[in-house]
Amino acid sequence: MQDAAREDDWLSVEQILRQYAQYQFGRPIRSAALIDSYFAAKP
């Protein structure tokens, strides 16, 4: 159960950092959709 909580925490951090980077660069990160779809498919 702790592994799942850690993974959820890591995904939250990743999303925050991605949003920050996209804001600073003024453009979306193209691989973000691929990463999202990978984690959405995991049980």
Residue pairs with C-beta under 8 A, 6 or more apart in sequence:
11 39
14 35
18 29
18 32
21 29
22 28
22 29
22 32
